[in-house]
Amino acid sequence: MAITLTEAAAKHVNRYLSRRGKGVGVRLGVKTTGCSGLAYKLEYVDEVDDNDLVFENHGIKLLIDPKSMAYLDGTELDFVREGLSEGFRFNNPNERDRCGCGESFRI
């Protein structure tokens, strides 16, 4: 079981946490929504919960709730810039299908 973070994503998270002035890392999870069933959620966090699974890459803590781990195992979180757009990209080997708008996915 592992979740990884690219160097580009780690630099982005680190910059954001520095500007914010606090935080221990990023919590990743999934929620039920959209036309394909699941959507990724990401939030900056100030403290680790007792039930969080903790992974660390490039000095950044990735916190995962145990229920989401089955959907996220093997995922790499990246940060990409394409033209004028930028954002996080979830490279998830478990993803079988994605809706046309890109908001949700199916395992």
Secondary structure, 3 states (H helix, E strand, C coil): CCCEECHHHHHHHHHHHHHHCCCCEEEEEEEEECCCEEEEEEEEECCCCCCCEEEEECCEEEEECHHHHHHHCCCEEEEEEECCEEEEEEECCCCCEECCCCCCEEC
